Amino acid sequence: MEPHLRAKGKHFYAIGLSYKKADAEVRGHFSINDEAKKNILLQAKTEGISSLVVISTCNRTELYGFAEHPFQLIKLLCEHTHGTVEEFEKVAYVHKNSSAVSHLFKVGTGLDSQILGDFEIISQIKISFKESKKKEMVNPFMERLVNAVIQASKRIKNETEISSGATSVSFAAVQYILARVPHVSDKNLLLFGTGKIGRNTCENLVKHTKNEHIVLINRTKTKAEKIAGKFNLLVKDYANIQSEIKNSDVLIVATGAQKPTISKALIHSEKPLLILDLSIPRNVAMDVTELSNVTLVHLDDLSKMTDRTLQRRKEHIPDAERIIEDIKGEFDSWLETRKFAPTIKALKNKLTTLKDAEINLQRKKYADFNQEQADIISDRIIQKITNHFANHLKDDSTSADESIELIQKVFQLQNK
C-alpha cells in the first residue's frame, strides 16, 4: 500500500507520544490547548503541509499529516508546546504510510486506549478533524480515512462487547474510594476544579455513595455553581480552600492547570486524607506525600487498576480487529483505485483522441457518413476497453505498478 500514500514526494505520518512510554509529567509538557492547536494548523499551512489533524488528550498527543519528513511535524509540535525534541525522542513513536493508517484505526477504536474499549477518543478525533477542515487542512485521503475510522468505531461499539461493563478512569476512581474509605456516605468529600474526569467521578460518587454533602470549589465560582446544580453538590469559595481541605476525608483534584494547585502548604490536618489527582499535567505537588496522613493517587495509578470487566473486554479484541480489517480493506481498495485512476483517465483520453482522428478521416471519405452513430459506438467500445483495464488493475493477483507501467508504455501515456 506504500507507494500510493505518497502525495507529491510527501508521505503520511503519525507522530506522537502516549501513556505507554510517557508519564503524566512528560505528557503534560506536550499537551496542546485550543490556541496552540489553531497555531499549529496555521503554521503547517504556511509550511506547505497539505493535510493535518492534531489530537491532544490526557493520555496522548498526536499529529497525523502529510510531510516530506516526520521532523516537520515533530518541529511543529515542539514549537507550540513546552516539550523539547530530545524529550520527544525518548518517548515518541513515528508511523509512516500504512503503519500510520493502522495506528489511527487502533487509536480511534479504543484498542490503544489506556482503558481498553474507551470510546472517548473518537469524539476527540471528530472535533480535531472538524477544526482541521475549517482551516482547509484536510485532503481527500484524510477525509476518507477519518470517516473510515469513525465507521469502524461505530461498528465495534454496536457489534462487540469491547466497551461492556462500566470501566473508565472516573469509575476506577470511585472504585478506589469505595474500597479504601469506610462509611464513605458519611465522609467529607471535596472536589477542587471542574475538569471532565473530576465531574464524572463526582457524578459516580453521588450515584454510588449516596453522599449528599460533597463540596465543590473552583476558582471561577459561577462555573462551579452551574455544575453543582447538575450533581447536587455544595459550592464553597476558593478563599475557603484550606479550611475545606482540613475538613475533608477525600480530596479530588481536577483543576487542569499547568502547575500544581495543591501543595503540602495547604494541608493542615492530621486525620487521614486521600487525594486523587485527576489532572494532566499533575496538579498536586509531590511534597504532599511527606505528610504521613496523606495518600496520593494519580490518574495513571487509577488507569492501571484492572478488574474482571477489563479482562472480559480483552476477549473481544479479535472481533474488533476483524471489523477494522474489513473497513481498512475497503479503504485500501479505494486507495488502489485512486492510484490507477489517472492512468485510466489518460488511457480514455488517448483512445478518444484516436477515435476523433479516425472519425474525422472517415467523415471526409464518405458523404453519407453518420457521425452521431459512429460516436455512440466508439464511445461504448472505449468504455468497455477502459473497464477491462480497470478491472485488471483492481484484481488482487495483479501487480498494479507493473501493469500501470506497461499500459503507459504501450499507449504512450502522460498522466495528467
N, C-alpha and C positions, 0 to 999 in steps of 0.2 A: 504493500500500500504506500510505501515511502515516496516514490517519485512524484505522484500527483498531489501530494500535500504541499509541494513547493509552489510558491507564488512569486514569479519573477526573482528567482535567486533567494527567496526567503523560505524559512521553514516554520512549522507550527510548533511552538514550545509551551510547556507548562513549567514555571519555576516557582519555588516557594519553600515553606517550612511548616511543620505541623507538630502537634503534641508528641508524635512518635520519637523525635530526636531533640526537639527544642522545649526546654522547660518554660514555665509561666513567665519568668523574668525575660528570657530571650524573645518569646512570642510578643511580649509587651513592647519591646524595642521596635518590632516590625509591624505593630498594629497600625492600620490605616483608618483615619477618621474620614468623614464625608468630604471635608475640604481638601484633604490630601488626595483622595480618590479622584476628585474633579481635576486637580492639578496634574496628576499622573496622566490622565486621559488627554488633557490639553497638550502637555509636553510631548506625549507619544505621537500625537497628530503632527506636531511641528517637526518631529524627527523622522517622519515618513513611515511610522508603524501603521499599517492599514487597518488592523483589527486587534482589539484588546479588551479583555474582561478582567476586572480586578475584584478579588474576593478577600475579605478580611473578617474573621470571626474570632472568638476567644480561643479556638483550637487550631486555627491555621490562617496563614496569609499566602495567597497565590495570585500569580499573574498568568493569564493564558493569552498568547498573541503570536502574530507573525513577525519574525525578525531574521536578519542575516546571521546573527549570532546571539546566543542566550544572554550574553553580558549586557546587551542593550536593555533587556528587561530587568536584569539584576541591578544595573545602574539606576534605572528609574525608581525601583523600589527603595534602594538605599538613600537616594537623594531626597525622598519625600517622607522618610521615617527616621527614627533615632538609631536604626541599626547600621552596622558597618559591613563592608564587603567581606572582611576577614571573619566576622562573626557569622555572616550568612553562610559562607563556605563550610563552616564547621558542622552545620545542622541541616543544610539545604538539600533539595533534590532538583534535578533538571531532567525533564522528559521531553523527547523530541518526536514529532510526527505521530506515527501510530501509537507509540508508547504514551504520548501526551493525551491522545484521544481516549485511550483505555483508562488513564488516570482520572480524567474528568468524569467518565461513566462511573467509576468506583466511588469517587467523592460525592457526586450528585445523587447516588442511590443509597447513601448511608453505609456502604460497605467499608469505607475508610474512616468512618466517624469514631470518635473516642468511645462513644457508646453505640455499639452495633445497631443499625436499623434506625438511628436517629434521623428523622426527615427534616429537621430544622434547616439543614444546609441547602436544600433545594430552593427554599424560599429566598435565601440569601443570593443564590445564583441567579434566580429570576430578577431580583432587584438590581443586581450588578449588571446583568445583561441589558435591562431597560435603560440604565444610566449610560451604558456604552452606546446603545442605539441612538439615544437622544443626542449624543455628541458625534454621531455618524462615524462610530468606530467599530462597526460590525460589518464584515463582508459576508457573502452568501454561504461560505463554508462554515463560519462561526454561527450564523443563524440556524443553519440546518443541524449542526452538531448540538447546540444548546437545546433546541427543540426535541432532538432525539433523546438526550439525557433526561429531559423533563418527562417525556413519554415513558422511558424506562422506569423512572422513579414512580410514576403513577401506577404502572402495571405491577411493579414489585409490591407496592403498598396494597393494591387490591387483590393480587393473585397469590401472595405468600403471607406467611405469618412472621416475617422477619421483624416487624415492629409490634408484635403482640406483647401483651403484658405491659404494665406501667414501669418503664425504666428510663430515667433521664437524670441529669445532674441534680435537678431540683428534687426529684423523687429520692435519689440516693442521699441527699442532704437530710430529708425528712426521716428516712430510714435510720440514718446515723443518729439523729437527735432522739428518735423513739427508742433506739437500742441503748443509748448511753445516759439519757436523762430520765430518772424515775419520776413518776407522778407529774408528767410534763404538762398536763392540763392546768396544774396549779402553779406552774413556774412562771417567772417573768421573762418574756422573750422580747428582744429589741431588734428591729430591722433598721439598719442605717444605710440609706441610699435607695434608689428606685430602679436599679438595674433589672433587666428582664428575668434573669435566673433567680434573683432575690425575690422578685414579685411572685414568680411561680412557686418558689419554696414556701413563701408566706401563705399563698392560696392553699397549697397542700397541707401546710401545718394547721390552718384553720379547719380544713376538712377532716384531718386525721387525729387531731389532738383535742378538738372541741375547746381549745383555749380561747377565751374571749377577752383577754387583756394583752394582746400583742401590741407593742408600741412601735410606731414608725417615726423616724427622724430623717429629714432631708434638708440640705442647705436651702433649697427653694421650698418654702412651706406650702405654697399653693399646689405644687406638683404632688406633694405628699398627701394633701387633703383630697385631691382628685382620686388618687389610688386607694386611700384609706376607705373611701365610700364604697368602693367595689368589694373590699375584702374584710370589712368590719374591723378596722384597726384604729388604735388611738394615736393621734398626732401630737407630738411634743416639739417645742422649739429647739433649734440647733444649739442655742445657748445652754440648754439643759443637758447636753450630751454626757458630761462627766457624772452627774448625779444619776442619770438614767442607766449608764453602764454599771455604776456601783450597785444599783437596784436589780440588775439583770442576772439571770442564770445562763441565758444563751444570747449571744450577740451575732447577728448575721450581717455581714458587710457586703454591700452590693453597690459601691459608690462609683465605680468606673472612672476613677481619677488616674492621672499619670504617675502620681506619687502616693505613698501610704497616707491614709486619712486617719488611721488608728495606730497609736503607739503606746508604749509602756507608760508614758507620762499621763495618759488619760485614764489609766486604770487604778482606782484607789479602794479596791475591795479585797477582802481576804477569803471570801467564800468561793467555792468552785465556779469558774466561768468557762464555758465552752464558746470559742469564737470560730465561726465559719466564714472564711474569706472566699466569696464567690465572684471575685473580680480578676480581670486580666488587664494590665499588669497587677501584681499583688497590691492590695490596698491596706494590708495590715503589716506593720513593721515586725521583723523577726525578733526584735528585742522584747516583745510581749512574752516570749517563751522563757525569759529569765525569771518570770513570776511563777512560783511553784503551784499556785492555784489555777493557772490558766492552761487550757488545752487549745491549741490552734490547729485547725484543719483547713486545707486549701482545696479549691476546685479540683486540682489534679489528683489529690488523695481520694476524693469522692468518686472521681471517674474510674479509679482502679477497683472500686468496690463492685465485684461481680456477684451476681446472685443466680438462682436457678433460672430466672427469666432470661438472662443473657446467655446461659448455656443452651436453653431451648432455642433461642434465636439463631445460634450458630448452626443448628441442624437445617435451617432454611437457606443457608448461603448457596448451596448448589442450585436451588430453584431460582434464586435471584440472578445467579451467574448465567443460567440458561436464557433468561429473559434479556439480559444485557447482550449476550452473544447474538440473539435473534435480532434485536433492534440495531446493534452495531453492524450486523451483516447487511441490513437494509441501507444503513448509512454508507458502508463500504461500496455497495453496488451503485449508489448514487454518485459516489466519488469516481468510480471507474467510468461511469457514463460521462461525467464531466471531463474526464481525462481524454476520452476519444471523441467527444462532441466536436471540437474544432476540426479534426481530420475528416469526420463525416460531412461537416458543413463545407469544407474545402473540396471534398470529392463531389458533392452535389453541385457546387458552383462550377467545377471543371466540366462535369457531364452536361450541365445546362449550356455552357459556352460552346461545347462541341455540337450540341443539339441545335442551338441558334444558327451556327455557321452552316450546318447541313441543311436546315430548313430554308435558309436564305438561298443556298445553292439550288435546291430543288424548285423553289418558287420561281427562280429565273428560267429554269429549264422547261417547266410545264405551265401552259397558260391557264389550265383548269385546276391548278394545284389548290387543294383545300387546306389552308394553313391552320385553321381552327382545329380540324380533326387531327392533323399531324402534331400539333402542340399537346392536345389531350393525351394521345397515345404515347408520345415521347415522355411526357411528364410522369405518366403512370409507370413506364419502364424504368425511368431514373429512380423513382421512389422505391420500386421493388429491388433494384440493384443496391441502393444505399441501405435498405432494410436488411438485405442479406449480409452486407459488410458489418452493420451494427450488431446483428445477432451473433456473427462470428466473433466480434470483439468482446461481447458480453459473456461468451462461453468460458466457463471456469478452466477448461482444459487448454485454453488458448493463451499463448504469451502475448498479451496485448501490445507490449512495447515493440516486439519484433514485427508483429502484424502491421502496426501503425507505420513503422519504418518502411516496410515493403509496399504498403498502399501509397505512401508518399512518393516512393521511388518510381513505382510503375506509372502513376498518374502525374508525376512531376508536380506535386502539390506544394503550395506555400500556405501554411496555416495563418489565418488572419485573426 
